[in-house]
Amino acid sequence: MNKAETLKRDIDLLPPSLLVEVEDFVKKLKRQYKTAKKPANLLSEVAAYAIVDDLPADMAEQHDHYLYGAPKK
């Protein structure tokens, strides 16, 4: 049995309450793998976190709202 089959079998045996934690861990690993392949810079790291953490798409336009609570434009 190869490593992937063993992991799949182990995941199938986990209680449903732990599957969210497994999913979060896998997302984190994928994010680290993607950013390791690219040139390391702050912008690519922030973008990777924004995608995984479901940050608002308009954060650049509405930064005063998100940082300081100002009304949205």
N, C-alpha and C positions, 0 to 999 in steps of 0.2 A: 504494500500500500504506500503510495507516495505522500508527500507532505500535504498537498492540497486536499487529497481525499481524507486524510486524517483530521485536518482542520475542519472540513465540512461536517464530518461525522461528529466531532466534538461540539461544534456549534449547534447541530441538531439536538444534542442532548442537554443543552443549557435551558434553564427555566426562562420563560418569556420576559421576565423582569430584567434579565441581564442582557438581552439582545440590543437594547438601546445603547448600553455601554460599549458593546462590541462594535456597533455601527459607528459610534463616535470615534473609537480607537482606529478603525479602518479608515475613516475620513482623514484623521490626523496623519496616519501613515502615508496616504495618497498625497496629501498636501506637501508633506516633507519630501516625498519622492519627486514631485513635480518641481518644487523650488530648488532641489538639489541639482536638477538637470539644467536649470537656467542660470545665467549669471546672478550671483547673489547681490541683491540691492533692496533697499527698504521698500520701494514701490511694489515690487513683485511680492514681497512678503505680506504687505498690507492688502493687496488684491486677493491673495490666497485666503487670508482670514475673512475678508469681506464675503467671499463666495461661500465658504463653509459656515460662517456664523450668521448668514442671512441678514447682513447689514443692508440698510436702505440704498437703492440704486442712485438716488439723488443726493447722496451725502455731500458731494462737492458743492452743489448749488445751495444746499440748505444747511451748510455747516454751522452758521450762527444759531439756527434753531436747535440742532443736535448738541452743540457745545454749551450754549448759553441760555437756551429756552426761549429765544426770540421767536416771534410769530413767523410762520412759513411765508415765503414770498410767493 
